[in-house]
Amino acid sequence: MRKLINAPADVVPDALRGLAAAHPSLRVDGASGTVMRADAPRAGKTALVSGGGSGHEPLHAGFVGHGMLDAACAGEVFTSPVPDQIIAATMAVNGGAGVLHIVKNYTGDVLNFRMAAELAEDEDIEVTSVVVDDDVAVEDSTYTAGRRGTGATLFVEKIAGALAEEGADLAAVAAVAREVNERSRSFGVALSPCTVPAAGEPTFELGEDEMELGIGIHGEPGRERVRAGTAAEIVDAALTAIDADLPVSGSELLVLVNGMGGTPLIEQYVAYAAAAEWLSGHGATVARPLVGPFVTSLEMAGCMISVCRLTPELTRLWDAPVETPALRWGR
């Protein structure tokens, strides 16, 4: 294992120290593993809290800031944050208008956020939770009951964050988060495995001429393992699976071609070119594209494609100003 780390046990705290040093707009509590907006709490604002296991950067800490999250909880690598972390973040950013928990559908995350929400009740903090389950690859997986929450988490956090920034109440922010989730689908493909620092060995084995269709962001098995194909063939497999579940014809789409952590940007743009052509050929319009590594799996090679069927209101909220370490426009 060759990684740019000091010691496997220190990866997450060292990364949080670096995040704090690089972004003065954030307040990082290394003891609790939470990242907050420096100006939180903001009185009267619906607060957004998300989080999950580390190793998927910039998700979630990279999306803390104006127009997105108020706080993120960083669990150990590929491990859910614990309830104590989540309640600490919830209490730290609560401005009296309630807190929305945005939770990827993994069993550990769902249970721990649920426990934290119950603890928040004891503190008289109103909490509503929205579970993201956009991955069409499998109905149940190694770590989930139901679909996994993957790339569309970015869509939910950006659009709900924009509405909260405008002053909407908790019920309205939760409603738009659920709407984005319902209108979004994702599908991932792995070309190589990743290595969790504490384990020191690849999370799974993949032959030189193989790829995994429908991979999860922790290396969970997908639909099938097949001979590695071209970018066009990979994109066709992903979008065909998405289209079978959520037909795209006639839709204006928000499209994310997401690098899994070990794929160069040039290859991500090769994939985006194929995706744009595929979608155009199937009667869809790409209204808003996004290309880059946003929901990663350490150094895994491959990509994930996520789409959201937009409405004029969702487009407006996507375009609203945002200023975070990983997304920034309009300010």
Secondary structure as GFF3:
##gff-version 3
##sequence-region A 1 331
A	DSSP	three_ten_helix	8	10	.	.	.	ID=ss1
A	DSSP	alpha_helix	11	22	.	.	.	ID=ss2
A	DSSP	beta_strand	26	29	.	.	.	ID=ss3
A	DSSP	beta_strand	34	37	.	.	.	ID=ss4
A	DSSP	beta_strand	47	54	.	.	.	ID=ss5
A	DSSP	three_ten_helix	61	63	.	.	.	ID=ss6
A	DSSP	beta_strand	71	77	.	.	.	ID=ss7
A	DSSP	alpha_helix	83	93	.	.	.	ID=ss8
A	DSSP	beta_strand	99	104	.	.	.	ID=ss9
A	DSSP	alpha_helix	107	122	.	.	.	ID=ss10
A	DSSP	beta_strand	127	132	.	.	.	ID=ss11
A	DSSP	alpha_helix	152	165	.	.	.	ID=ss12
A	DSSP	alpha_helix	170	182	.	.	.	ID=ss13
A	DSSP	beta_strand	184	190	.	.	.	ID=ss14
A	DSSP	beta_strand	210	213	.	.	.	ID=ss15
A	DSSP	beta_strand	224	227	.	.	.	ID=ss16
A	DSSP	alpha_helix	231	245	.	.	.	ID=ss17
A	DSSP	beta_strand	252	259	.	.	.	ID=ss18
A	DSSP	alpha_helix	265	281	.	.	.	ID=ss19
A	DSSP	beta_strand	285	292	.	.	.	ID=ss20
A	DSSP	beta_strand	302	309	.	.	.	ID=ss21
A	DSSP	alpha_helix	312	319	.	.	.	ID=ss22
A	DSSP	beta_strand	322	323	.	.	.	ID=ss23
A	DSSP	beta_strand	328	329	.	.	.	ID=ss24
###
